[in-house]
Amino acid sequence: MLPVADVRIRTGTPATIAGQLYDQEGDPITPTVAVTVGVVDLAGDEIEAPGTATATPTTAPTVRTVELEAVAEPDLLTATWTDGTTTSTTLVEVAGRHYAGPQAIRASDPALADPATYPDERLIQARRAVEDEFERVIGYALVPRVGLVEALVDEAPALVLPHLEARTIRSATLDGVAIDTELNPETGRVTFAGYAATGLLRIVYTHGLERPTGEALEAFYTRARDVLHRDNRGLSDRMTTFTSDIGGTYALAVAGRNGSLTGIPDVDVVLRGLRRVTPGIA
């Protein structure tokens, strides 16, 4: 299983990655010497050779950045920052695409037009939250992503990947030695070409649809707006019912209550229609 990434970028586009060093209490520190950074991919291959990171010319001098060239395939990158004494890492997920860019999210609601109130960073944060929520609920990715299986196996002839919509096997090793595999994309079943695997198996693979369906994208915009306007609802997140000034008590749709997935009926209908069951290990 992949660790949770600090940031998500897309394939095929150069990106700027930021990093920060912290003291033992978790507070940011300002290095007094040069900070170096190196980047490797999920297979451990070098993406960016260790070199001096760039200090940001802003009011936050503790932040350092590195420019990454475009990555062609979904992956998980690890950027390691150090001043020779303190070290930190930034995990960067490279996805095949995003559901929508900040401009498209902003254009979906006139109330999001003011970038001072809703900066791009806030829109990107909401986008990631909704992308993660949708894929957790329906059981598969709506865009190409990378996956990782690490398991001790004992003469296992095959296994089923934990994600639906398997696309490709990027790499497979058994106790650190490359092995041949065959993937059935329809079932996610991986067989170990002509032999049974015994030892520590590590498979890096890609999974997910090429892009979200139209109805999934419309549901995404609805849910993203809901997340962004959460602080403006005028109702406590703890409320499950409310009584109006003119009388009458009404039940609220609440995520996780009475079968609701997100608290938005229209979005729930779409997600239930897309939902699938994840298979187990063969």
N, C-alpha and C positions, 0 to 999 in steps of 0.2 A: 504493500500500500504506500502511496506517495505521501510525503509530509506536506503540510499545508504551506503553500507558497506565500511569500510576502507581497508579490506583485504579479500581475498577469499581463503579458504582451501577446502580440500576434505574430505569426510566421510571415516571412517575406518583407519585413519592414525593419530598418535600423531603429534602435531604441537607446535611450539614456537610462542607466540604472544608478540609483542612489544608495549610498550606504552610510552608516554611522557607527562610531565606536562608543561603548558604554562602560561605566565603572561597575564595580561589583554589586552596587545597589540598583543598577539598571538605569542610571541617569546618564545622558549623553556627555561626552567629554570632548574637549578641543585638543587634538593632537598638537604637540610642539615640534614634531618632526614629520617628514614626508610619510604619507600613507600609500601603501601599495595595494593593488587589487589584481586578482587572477580569477578567471571564470572557467569552469568545467561543465560538461553536460552530464546527463544521467548515466551514461556509460563510463564516465570518468575521463573522457577525451577533452583535451584542452581547446577551449573556444577563444579565450583571450589569455595570452601569456602574462604572467605577473609583471606589473609595471606601475609607475607612479600614477595615483588617482588624481583627478582634477578637483581642486577646492572650489566650491560654489561662491561666486561673488555676490552674496546676499547677506542678510542679517543673521543667517544661520551658518557661521563658518565651520561648525562641526561636521557638516554634511560634505561628503565626497561623491564624485560621480565617475562613471566610465561609459564610453560610447561603445555599443555593441553593433557589429555588422548584422545584417538580416540572417535569421536562422530559418532554414528551409522546411524543417519538419517539427511537429509538436515535440516538446522536450521539457525537461526540468533542469534549469541551470543553477549552479551554486557559485555565487561571487564571494570570495574570501578577502576581507579587508584587514590590514594589520599595520601598526606603526612600529612593529618589532617587539612590542611588549603586550599590547592588547589586540585581540582578534575578534572579529564578528563576521557573520555571514548573511547574505541576502539570497533567498530562494526565489527564483524567477520562473514561473510557468509560461511556456510558449505554447499558445493554443492556435489552432488553425485559423480562427477568426473570432471576433466578438459578436454578440447578438446585434449590437447597434453601437454607433459612436456617440460621444457626448453631444454633438450637434443634433443628431437625430432624436435623441432623448429630449433635449431641450425644445426642439421643434414640435414635439408631441403634446406640449402643454404650454399655453401662453404664460402661465404662472411661473414657469421655470426660466423665463427670458432673461432675468437679471443675473448676470454672472457674479455680481458681488454677493448676492444672497445665495445663489446656487452655483458655486465655482465648479469648473470641470472636475476637480478632484472629488467633490461630493457626488457628482453624477457617476463617475467611474466606480466609486465605492458602492453606490446603490446598484449599479449594473452587475458587479461581481456578486453581491449578495443575492440578487434575484437569479442570476445564472446558476449559482450553486444550489439554491433552493429548488429550482425547476428540475435540475438533473438528479437531485436527491429524491424528489417525489416521484418522477417518472421512471427512474431506474437506468437511464442511459444519457449520454451527452448529445446535445443538439448541434454541436460543432466538433471538429476534430481535436482530440486531446491525447495526451500521453498517459500510459498506465504502467504499473510495475507490479510484478508478482515475485515474491521471495518466499520460498517454502522448502522445508526439509522433506524430501520424498524418498520412499523406499520401494524401488522397483515399480514405480508408477508408469504405465504405458501412455497416459494422457492426462490432461486436466482441462477444465473449462475456465476461461478467463472470467474474472469477477465483473467485468463491464460488458454490457450488450453492445451491439453494433461494432464488433471488432473489425479493424481495417487491415493492419499489417503487424508482423512481428519484426521489431527493429533489431533486437539482439536476444540471444539466449545462451546462457552459460550453465554448466554443471560443475560445481566446485571450482569456479573460475575458468573453466575450459569451454570454449565455444562449441555448441552442439547444433545439429540440424533439426529443424522443426517443420511441421506442416500445420497450417491453420485452415479451419473451416469457418469462413466469415459468417455464415448463417447461424451457426451454433456457438461460435467462440471456442470450439474444442481444438486444443493444441495436442498433436501427437509428436512423439520423439522418434523421428524417422528410423524405423527398423530396430529399435532397442528400448528397453525400459530404463528409466532414469532413477538413479540412487545417489543421494547426496543433497547438497544445497543447490536448488534450482533458482535461477534468476532470469526472468523474462521481462524485457522492455517492449511494449507494444503501443499501437495507436488504436483509438476507438472513437466512435461518434459519427453523427450524420455530417454531411457536407455543409449544411446550413439549416437554421430553424425553419419549420413550416410557417406558412402565412398566419395560421391561427395561433401558433405558439408565439410568433413575434408580436402580434396584437396583444396577447395576454401578457407578454413581457412588458410592454409599454404601460399597460394598466397597473401591473404590480409595481413597476419601478416608480411610477408617479405616487402610488400609495406609500411606498417606503420613504420617498423624498418629502412627502407632506405629512409625515407621521406627527411631527411636533406641532402642526397647525390644526389638528382635528378638534381641539377643544374638549376632548374626552380622555379620561385616564385610561392607560393601557390595561388597567386592572378591571375595568367595567365590562360586564357581560349583559347588562340591561340598563335602560335609562327611562325616566319618566319625563314626558314633555310638559311644557308650561301650560298647555291647554288640556292636559289630562291624557291618560293612556300610558301604559308601560310597554316598552318594546324590547325584544331580544336582539342583541347584536351578533352578527356573524363574527366568530372569533376563531382564529387558526388553532387547530388541535382540539376544538370543542364541537360536539355534535356532528362529527364527521367532516368538518371544514378543514381544508388543506391550507389555505392562505387567509381566510377571512373575507375573501371576495368571491361571491358565487360564480360570476362569469369566468373568472380565472380558474376556479376549481373544476368547472365543467370541462375546460380545455385540457387541464392536466390529467383528469381522469381518463379522457379519451386517448391521451398519449401514453398513459401508464403501462408498464410492462413488468414482468416478474424476472428478477435476476436468477439465473441458474446457479446450481451449486457445483462443487468440485466433483469431477467424474471419477 
